[in-house]
C-alpha cells in the first residue's frame, strides 16, 4: 500500500477514492518512507483540498530532509498557487538546511506566480556564499517572466532582477552562475505548444547580457 501512495498523483490529479484513502492515512501515518510517498501522491492536490494542503505545509517542517524535499516539490509549483501559506513556506524552504530542499524551493518559487518571492530570491543571488543556489534562483525568477509553457505571466520586476544578476560585478569563475541561463531555453516555440497552453506567441526580447 505504501508504494501505491506515490501513484495517486497523475496528470489530472488524484481521484476521489485515492484522496479518501490518503486522507485517512495522513491522520496516523508516522513512517518517514510512507509519508514521503503520501506527499508525492498528493503533490498536486494541496490547492484544491484544505486538509491535503495543511498536510503538505506540515510536512515542509518535518525533521526528515527527504520528506521536506517532496513537500518542496509539491508546494513550489503551480498546483499550490491557491494554497494559503504556500508562498511563505516556500520562501522558508529556500533557506532550508538541506541543500537539495533549498534548490527545489528556489527553482520552483516563481511557479507560484507571486512576486513576494522575488526579494528573497534576490537576497540569495546577492549572497556569494550561496552560489550553489544561484542557477536555481534564476530558474525561479524565469518562471515569473517566461512562464513556460503558457507564457501568461510577465513580471517586470523578476525580469529586471534576472538581468541585474547577470550584469553584476565583480565577476568570478562561479559568479554569475551562467548555467542558470538555460532557463531561458524553455520557450513554447511551436504552434502546438502554444495552442495547448492557450498562450499567444510573444516577440523575442533582447536580454542585453554583457560578455563574460
C-alpha positions in Angstrom: 0.0 0.0 0.0 2.9 2.4 0.8 4.2 2.3 -2.8 0.7 2.9 -4.1 0.5 6.3 -2.4 3.0 7.8 -4.9 0.8 6.7 -7.8 -2.1 8.8 -6.7 -0.8 11.9 -8.4 -1.3 11.9 -12.2 -1.7 14.4 -14.9 -5.2 15.3 -13.7 -4.6 14.8 -10.0 -5.7 12.0 -7.7 -9.2 10.6 -8.0 -11.7 10.9 -5.1 -11.1 7.4 -3.9 -7.4 7.9 -3.8 -7.8 11.1 -1.9 -10.1 9.5 0.6 -7.6 6.7 1.3 -4.8 9.2 1.6 -6.7 11.5 4.0 -7.3 8.5 6.3 -3.6 7.6 6.2 -2.3 11.0 7.0 -4.2 11.1 10.3 -2.0 8.3 11.8 0.9 7.7 9.5 4.4 8.2 11.1 6.7 6.1 9.0 9.1 8.5 7.1 9.0 6.5 3.9 5.2 6.2 3.9 5.0 10.0 4.5 7.3 10.6 1.5 5.0 8.6 -0.7 1.9 10.3 0.6 3.4 13.8 -0.1 4.4 12.7 -3.6 1.0 11.2 -4.2 -0.9 14.2 -3.1 1.5 16.8 -4.5 -0.9 18.5 -6.9 -3.9 18.4 -4.5 -2.9 21.0 -2.0 -4.5 23.9 -3.7 -7.8 22.0 -4.1 -8.3 20.3 -0.8 -7.7 22.3 2.5 -6.9 19.1 4.5 -4.3 18.0 2.0 -2.9 21.5 1.8 -2.5 21.5 5.6 -0.7 18.2 5.4 1.7 19.4 2.8 2.5 22.5 4.8 3.1 20.4 7.9 5.4 18.1 6.0 7.6 21.0 4.9 8.7 21.3 8.6 9.4 17.6 9.1 12.8 16.6 10.5 13.4 14.2 7.7 15.0 16.0 4.7 13.7 13.6 2.1 10.1 14.5 3.3 10.9 18.2 3.1 12.2 17.7 -0.5 8.9 16.1 -1.5 7.0 18.9 0.2 9.1 21.5 -1.6 8.2 19.8 -5.0 4.6 19.9 -4.1 4.5 23.5 -2.8 6.9 25.3 -5.1 4.6 24.6 -8.1 1.6 25.9 -9.9 -0.5 23.2 -8.2 -0.2 25.1 -4.9 -0.7 28.6 -6.3 -4.0 29.0 -4.5 -2.9 27.3 -1.2 -2.8 29.8 1.6 0.6 29.7 3.2 2.4 28.1 0.3 4.4 31.2 -0.7 5.7 31.9 2.8 6.5 28.2 3.3 8.4 28.1 0.0 10.4 31.2 1.0 11.4 29.4 4.2 12.4 26.3 2.3 14.6 28.3 0.1 16.9 28.6 3.1 16.5 25.0 4.3 19.4 23.3 5.9 19.2 20.6 3.4 20.8 21.8 0.1 18.5 19.8 -2.2 15.4 21.1 -0.5 16.6 24.7 -0.9 17.4 24.0 -4.6 13.9 22.7 -5.3 12.3 25.6 -3.5 14.4 28.2 -5.2 13.8 26.7 -8.7 10.1 26.4 -8.2 9.3 29.5 -6.2 8.3 31.5 -9.3 5.7 28.9 -10.3 3.5 30.3 -7.5 3.2 33.5 -9.6 3.6 35.7 -6.6 6.1 38.5 -6.7 6.6 38.2 -2.9 9.3 35.5 -3.8 11.4 38.0 -5.8 13.1 39.8 -2.9 14.2 36.6 -1.0 15.5 35.2 -4.3 17.5 38.4 -4.9 18.8 38.2 -1.4 20.2 34.7 -2.2 21.6 35.9 -5.5 23.5 38.7 -3.7 25.0 36.2 -1.3 28.2 34.8 -2.7 28.3 32.1 -0.1 25.1 30.6 -1.6 26.4 30.5 -5.2 25.3 26.8 -5.5 21.7 28.1 -5.4 22.1 30.9 -7.9 21.2 28.9 -11.0 18.1 27.6 -9.2 17.1 31.1 -8.2 17.4 32.2 -11.8 15.0 29.4 -12.8 12.6 30.7 -10.1 12.7 34.2 -11.5 12.3 33.0 -15.0 9.1 31.3 -14.1 7.7 34.7 -13.3 8.6 36.3 -16.6 8.8 33.4 -19.1 6.2 31.2 -17.5 6.7 28.2 -19.8 4.6 26.8 -21.5 1.6 29.2 -21.3 3.7 32.4 -21.2 0.8 34.2 -19.5 3.0 35.8 -16.8 5.4 38.6 -17.4 6.6 40.1 -14.2 8.9 43.1 -15.0 10.5 43.1 -11.5 11.5 39.4 -12.0 12.9 40.2 -15.4 14.9 43.1 -14.1 16.2 41.1 -11.2 17.4 38.4 -13.6 19.2 40.9 -15.9 20.8 42.7 -12.9 22.2 39.4 -11.7 23.9 38.6 -15.0 25.3 42.1 -15.2 26.7 42.2 -11.6 30.3 42.8 -10.9 32.9 41.9 -9.8 32.9 38.6 -11.6 34.5 35.3 -10.6 34.7 31.9 -12.2 31.5 31.0 -10.4 29.6 34.3 -10.3 27.4 34.9 -12.2 26.2 31.3 -12.4 25.9 31.1 -16.2 24.3 27.7 -16.0 21.1 29.5 -15.0 20.7 31.0 -18.4 19.4 27.6 -19.7 16.1 28.6 -18.0 15.6 30.9 -21.0 15.5 27.9 -23.4 12.1 26.7 -22.2 10.0 28.7 -24.6 7.0 27.4 -26.4 8.1 27.8 -30.0 5.7 25.5 -31.8 2.1 26.3 -32.6 1.1 23.0 -31.0 2.7 24.0 -27.7 1.1 27.5 -27.8 -2.3 26.1 -28.6 -2.1 23.5 -25.8 -1.2 26.3 -23.4 -3.7 28.7 -24.9 -0.9 31.3 -25.0 -0.2 34.0 -27.5 3.3 33.9 -29.1 5.5 36.7 -27.8 8.1 38.5 -29.7 11.7 37.9 -28.6 13.1 40.3 -26.1 16.7 41.2 -26.0 18.4 40.4 -22.7 21.4 42.6 -23.5 23.6 40.4 -21.4 27.3 41.5 -21.2 30.0 39.3 -22.5 31.9 37.4 -19.8 
